[in-house]
């Protein structure tokens, strides 16, 4: 009656001197390799970008043309410890947090836009 499904038979127990499934040393080496891969692919580049952003924020000066993370383009008019006042059009001033500044643009970018 079992034309399509073959019978399943139990396997004989392994011999007493047979090696196990894997060594714990190999497992630890693989975990180390996996951690190293995560470090070099994910953690290290993210830390490098964070450091570059921190130095860019610290080097802001009055008159710099910036781009915020919200996409607002403007020129810095005042600098504070936490906030920066940005002129986005003639007479229109907006305060943004320093970490919200995404990039410092080359001089003359606003006139070209």
LOZA-602311 format. One record per atom (N, C-alpha, C, O, CB): residue in one letter; x, y, z. Coordinates in pm, whole numbers, plus 50000, padded with zeros to 5 digits. Glycine has a CB too. Example, Ala and Ser with C-alpha at 12.3 -4.5 7.8 and 13.67 -1.06 7.14 Angstrom:
<nodes>
a513194943150780;a512304955050780;a513204967050780;a514244966850846;a511314955350905;s512854977550708;s513674989450714;s512905000350787;s513415011450804;s514084994050572;
</nodes>
This chain:
<nodes>
x500804988250000;x500005000050000;x500855012650000;x500345023349967;x499094999950117;x502135011750036;x503015023350044;x503805024949914;x505025023049912;x503965022050163;x503115028249809;x503795029849680;x504525043249671;x505605043949612;x502795028549566;x503935053849728;x504495067249715;x505375071449833;x506265079749819;x503385077049699;x505115065649949;x505875069450068;x506685057550113;x506145046650135;x504935074450182;x507985059550127;x508835048450171;x508795047650324;x508495057450392;x510285050250120;x509105036150374;x509125034050518;x510335040950579;x511405041450518;x509135018850552;x510165046250700;x511265052750772;x511805042950874;x511055037550955;x510795065950841;x513105040550870;x513745031250962;x514695038851052;x515335048351008;x514495019950887;x514785034851175;x515685041151271;x517125037751236;x517415026851186;x515355036651416;x518025047151262;x519435045051233;x520085038551353;x519665040551467;x520135058351197;x521095030751328;x521805024051436;x522585034251518;x523045044251464;x522755013151381;x522735031751646;x523505041151729;x524955041951685;x525505032251632;x523435037051877;x525565053651707;x526955055851667;x527885047651754;x527575044451869;x527325070751675;x529025044351699;x530025036751773;x530585045251886;x530495057551882;x531155031951681;x531155038951986;x531635045952104;x532775055652072;x532855066152135;x532105035852208;x533615052751979;x534765061151948;x534515070851833;x535445077551789;x535935052551915;x533285071751783;x532985080351668;x532965095151710;x532545098251821;x531625076451605;x533405104151622;x533405118351657;x531995123851667;x531065118451605;x534205126351553;x531825134651746;x530515140751763;x530145149551645;x530795149151541;x530485148851891;x529105157551662;x528615166151554;x529585177451522;x529765180751404;x527275171951592;x530215183351619;x531145194251594;x531865197951722;x531415195051832;x530415206451536;x532975204251705;x533775208151819;x533335221751871;x532895230251793;x535265208351783;x533435223952000;x533085236952056;x534095247652015;x533755259452010;x533005236152210;x535315243651985;x536325253251939;x535925258951803;x536065270951779;x537715246451930;x535445250451716;x534995254951584;x533815264551599;x533725274351525;x534615242851495;x532925261651692;x531775270251716;x532235284151763;x531725294251714;x530835263951820;x533175284651855;x533685297551903;x534425305151793;x534325317351786;x534615295352022;x535145298151710;x535845304751598;x534825310751502;x535005321951455;x536775294751524;x533765303451472;x532725308551383;x532015320651444;x531685330151373;x531705297551350;x531765320451575;x531175332051641;x532105344151633;x531655355451612;x530855328751789;x533395341751649;x534365352651637;x534405358451497;x534485370651480;x535745347751676;x534355349751397;x534345354351258;x533075362351229;x533125372651162;x534465342451161;x531945357651280;x530685364651261;x530715378451328;x530255388251268;x529525356351318;x531235379251450;x531345392151518;x532285401651442;x531985413551429;x531845390151661;x533405396451393;x534335404751317;x533685410051190;x533895421551152;x535605396851283;x532915401751124;x532215406151002;x531225417151034;x531165427150962;x531495394250935;x530435415551141;x529495425951181;x530225438851216;x529765449851184;x528645421251299;x531365437651283;x532125449451322;x532595457251199;x532415469351192;x533335445451409;x533195450351105;x533765457250989;x532715461550887;x532945470950811;x534785448350922;x531575454950883;x530535458450786;x529545468550842;x529095477350768;x529805446050742;x529195467650970;x528145476151026;x528645486251129;x528405498251114;x527105467551088;x529315481651232;x529635490251346;x530695500651312;x530505512451341;x530115481751463;x531775496651252;x532885505951223;x532495517151127;x532805528751157;x534055498351165;x531825514451014;x531435525550926;x530445535150991;x530515547250968;x530835520050798;x529525529951073;x528555538651140;x529255547751240;x528925559551250;x527475530251210;x530215542451315;x530955550551411;x531785561251338;x531915572451387;x531875541651497;x532335557851223;x533115567551144;x532225578951095;x532625590551102;x533795560551024;x531015575651044;x530085586151000;x529645595051116;x529525607151099;x528855579950932;x529405589051232;x529005596951349;x530115606451391;x529835617851429;x528635587551465;x531355602051386;x532475610551422;x532625622051323;x532865633451364;x533775602351428;x532495619251193;x532575629851092;x531465640151109;x531705652051094;x532505623750952;x530245635551142;x529115644751162;x529355653451285;x529045665351283;x527795636851178;x529915647651390;x530195655251512;x531235666151486;x531075677451535;x530695645851624;x532275663051411;x533285673351381;x532715684051288;x533085695751299;x534525666951317;x531815680251196;x531185690051107;x530305699551188;x530315711651164;x530355682950998;x529555694251283;x528695702551368;x529525712151453;x529145723651473;x527805693651458;x530655707351504;x531505715851587;x532175726851506;x532505737351562;x532575707351655;x532365724951376;x533075734651293;x532145744651224;x532605752251139;x533885727451190;x530865744751259;x529935754251195;x530325768651228;x530805771551337;x528495751551241;x530115777451132;x530435791651150;x529305800051091;x528525795451007;x531805795251083;x529245812351135;x528245821651084;x528505824050935;x529645826550895;x528275835051164;x527445823350855;x527585825350712;x527685812650632;x527635812950509;x528765833650684;x527835801150700;x527895788350628;x526535785150568;x525495787950627;x528335776850724;x526555779450450;x525325775050385;x525145760250418;x526055752250400;x525365777350229;x523945756850469;x523725743450519;x522465737150460;x521625743850400;x523615743750670;x522375724150478;x521205716350443;x520795708850568;x521605701750627;x521475706650323;x519535710450610;x519055703250729;x518565689450690;x518385686450572;x517935711250799;x518345681150791;x517855667750764;x516425668050711;x515965658250652;x517925659250890;x515705679150731;x514365680550676;x514355685750534;x513285686850473;x513565689650762;x515515688950479;x515615693550341;x515585708650326;x515435713750215;x514505687650262;x515705715950436;x515695730650430;x517105735550399;x518075731350462;x515175736750564;x517205744450302;x518465750350259;x518525764350316;x517545771850305;x518595750350103;x519635768150377;x519715781650433;x521125785450472;x522075777750457;x518805782750552;x521225797850524;x522515803450566;x522455806050717;x521465811450767;x522845816750487;x523495802250788;x523535804150933;x523725818950965;x524615825550911;x524675795750996;x522845824151055;x522965838051098;x523405839151243;x524095848651280;x521645845251079;x523005829451326;x523405829451467;x523725815151510;x523105805551464;x522295835551558;x524705813951599;x525095800951652;x524855800651802;x525225810051873;x526565797751619;x524265789951850;x524105787851993;x524695774352029;x525195767151943;x522615788652036;x524615770852158;x525155757952200;x524295746452148;x524825735952109;x525245757252352;x522975748252147;x522075737652107;x521385740751975;x521165731851893;x521035735252215;x521035753551954;x520275757551836;x521095766551744;x522025773351787;x518995764751878;x520715766351616;x521335774751514;x520205782151443;x519195776051407;x522215766251413;x520365795251424;x519365802851350;x519785803151204;x520905806851170;x519205817351407;x518845799151118;x519125797850975;x518175807050899;x516975807050922;x518965783050927;x518745814950807;x517935823450719;x517655815450592;x518575812250516;x518655837150686;x516365812250569;x516005804050454;x515525812450336;x515495807750223;x514925794150493;x515155825050363;x514775834750260;x515005848450321;x515305849450440;x513275832850211;x514865859150241;x515085872550294;x514135875450409;x512915875950390;x514915883050183;x514685877250528;x513905880650646;x513205868950713;x512495871150811;x512905890750610;x513345856950666;x512705845350727;x513775837150798;x514655831150736;x511955836750620;x513675837050932;x514645830051015;x513995817851079;x512845818451123;x515225839351124;x514725806951084;x514245794451143;x515325789551238;x516515789951207;x513925783751033;x514885784751356;x515835778651450;x515785763651434;x514705757651432;x515535782851597;x516955757551422;x517065743051413;x518095738151513;x518995745651552;x517445738551269;x517965725951554;x518955720051643;x520225716951565;x520175713851446;x518395707151710;x521345717851632;x522625715151565;x522695701051503;x523155699651390;x523765716851665;x522235690651574;x522325677351512;x521435675651389;x521615666151312;x521955666851613;x520465684651368;x519585683751251;x520255688651124;x519695687351015;x518315691651275;x521445694251136;x522165698851017;x522845686750954;x523645679951017;x523225709951054;x522505684450829;x522975672550759;x524285675050685;x525175666450684;x521925667650662;x524415686850622;x525605689350542;x525895704250536;x524985712450541;x525445683550400;x527165707550525;x527595721250497;x527875721850347;x528655714050294;x528885725350583;x527215731250281;x527295732250135;x528375742050094;x528755750750172;x525945736450077;x528885740949973;x529865750649923;x529235764549910;x528035765849886;x530435746049787;x530045774749926;x529575788549915;x528965790949776;x529495786349675;x530745798649942;x527835798049774;x527175801149648;x526145790849605;x525555792349498;x528185802649543;x525925780649683;x524955770349648;x523535775849651;x522725772449565;x525085758349743;x523235784149747;x521875789349760;x521505798149641;x520375797549592;x521725797249891;x522425806249593;x522125814949478;x521895806649352;x521095810549267;x523285824949455;x522585795249340;x522435786849223;x521125778949226;x520615774949122;x523615777349211;x520595776949345;x519375768649358;x518165776749331;x517045771449338;x519265762549496;
</nodes>
